[in-house]
């Protein structure tokens, strides 16, 4: 048996349990975190030697194990976990973005945090458990770190806020917003939020509640550290040589400001690059002449730090930004729609040197994305994919599948727009938007929100309302001395202390994401940033309205026609036919793009030829029609029998008129009343469809 030490606390009416044992004993620290029936193993490991790098080498891995959900998935021939799912990448980013700011960035030992989901229930997301496990593992380990941190899910419903609500409750009650908020004591350092017209005041009020729960979790971890925490290892920090630091500062004096403060990214990059080249040549000559070696990575670090200090100082003391704008001023905004003739919808959105080209494609319901992960099995009707080619930043590079950045930015934009998408009943199409970043200089994810809104409206998607996004920044010396920046660009993003992206409509917030490079922000800073972001968002929406006022009334002629109807659930098999013979036969006969049938009897018929689509609709309606006694039907007589006549009712159904029901009085021969090919209208007097018998009457039509 493993020797174990267990700690517990109640959070949102459920027990959170942290267990430390001999499990994963070769890691610097390992903990099992349990919440509900979700169980996560979090491990933290630090390398034994310093590495010659110019950055702090932290890696966070989030490992999904399908056994945790009792599933066997993967390709047909390789039934095991492969490449991380988008959900796993996003969960790993959530942990990374929360713990990273609390490391000293001068640390040069490899550190890896691994969160492995061992068991999952349907109601408790593993992100909450994984983050608290990762924080506790780092806290009790000998790895230098300035934690602890914690995070909770907070959602606003009609009757107020709930911490860590069950997934079923969220699905049933459609929250105003659903967020994950994390940070340290009295500080927030990471936010992920999706909603529909959430009010800034309500968001801030919810964060107050979240911070209370976070503070409880911080105190809980501190108690664990006090009991079993290890002493922290003394690690050498990458501190540049004082002589090198003095040489860099001396050379840059009076030169740096002219290089940094340029109107465009390209001019900034050119001037800064030239100055850096001159600096390195100067250092080479000076140190070679003295016979001294140079640490070039340290020199590069000092150059970046000099820019960082200059940008901070000028914003904090002079309200001066690198491109000369006011603190709350947007860059030039432009846009255009209908760029291409054969795509279903297209738009380009430009903000300064950032350009997002969005193309919308509409397809039949059968084009929905199948989602099968550890947590989810289902379909995704609205897809938004984000691409960041190397030419967008003036570089060369390879084109591979989406990385963590592409997945994260695409998810944020999708989350910001998905609740504005019309329902399937209103607009039965599957919608895919692809954002191609043509040029990047800050906030390409929020430019994607704007471009995607424009593109979908150009495609005729009846959005509930358009959305726009803006990235907000921060320069801070301490929590009492800071400046909030609207519409940050490259240098402000790279050297700033916060990147808070806010998307929404005229009526409220639909998406939000925040990362920081400091320990965390007070709620006061967050509230001020939200208010400033709202003003910017409204200005952007005004500019977008000038490009296109609303969704187009008509779809592109290249969009497939879709007709929808509903059939009785017990008739679904009839339409499909044995082995799909009937449905596939109709698709081939009418040249359809597809016939999609849902479990509730919803049927979607799609194709490029409207007449053929309508013909297929008529066939399915006839096939699945429910005949009721007393109903009047019509059709042609297709067979004469000794005792009656058979009438074709369409859709493979027929009815029989017995000789006694042809007319009043005695009928000797059926042909005396009706003949083969006659068109008749008759009343249903008996309907046994399961047995294939529908009895009709002509004489009761006059009765």
ABEGO torsion letter per residue (X at the ends): XBBBBBBBBBBGGBBBBBBBBABGAABABBBBBBBEABBBBBBBBBBABBBBBABBBBBBBBBBBAAAAGBBBEBAABBBBBBBBAAAAAAAAAAAAAAAAABBAABABBBBBBBBBABBBAABBAAAAAAAAAAAAAAABABBBAOBBBBBBBBBBAAEBBBGBBAAAAAAAGBABBBBBBEBBGBBABBBBBBBGBBAAAAAAAAAAAAAAAAAAAAAAAAAAAAABBBBBBBBBBBBBAAAAAAAAAAABGAAAAAABBABAAAAAAAAAAAAAAAAAAAAAAAAAAGBBBBAAAAAAAAAAAAAAAAAAAAAAAGBBAAGBBAABBBBBBBBBGABAABABBBBBBBEABBBBBBBBBBBAAABBBBBBAABBEBBABBBBBBBBAAAAGBBEBBBBBBAAAAAAAAAAAAAAAAABBBAAABABBBBBBBBBABBBEGAAAAAAAAAAAAAAAAGBBBABBBBBBBBBBBBABAABBBBBBGBBAAAAAABABBBBBBEBAAEBABBBBBBABAEBBAAAAAAAAAAAAAAAAAAAAAAAAABABBBABBBAABBBBBBBBBBAAAAAAAAEBGGAAAAAAAAAAGBAEBBBBAAGBBBBBBABAAAAAAAAAAAAAAABBBBBGBBBBEBBABBBAAEBBBBAEGGBBBBBBAAAABBEBBABAAAABBBGBBBBBBBABBBAAAGBBBBBAAAAAX
